[in-house]
């Protein structure tokens, strides 16, 4: 398990994009890969922080 959780690989930068790979839950050998532009990656990061705060407040 990575520091991001089970099935989430370390994001990396290559060719001007940020790549995030996540294991598809229905298929243990299938990976979903998303290539994000830098601004998209920043916005996603901010949105994930907001959603984590909301989830924490619910629990």
Phi, psi and omega in degrees: 000135179278173179292350179266352180120169181292126176086010177239119182274162176298123176296153178216157179256134178201131175063029179086007179235156171258126182252130178236126179245130181229134178288131177291132187293327182281339181230112184292338180259008183252129181245137173262132183238131179237127175257118184246141171291157183308316180294324177295319179296319178297314180296320178298316179301315179296319179294320178296321177298315179299315181293324177295320178296319179295317180296319179297321179293332179283333185270000000 
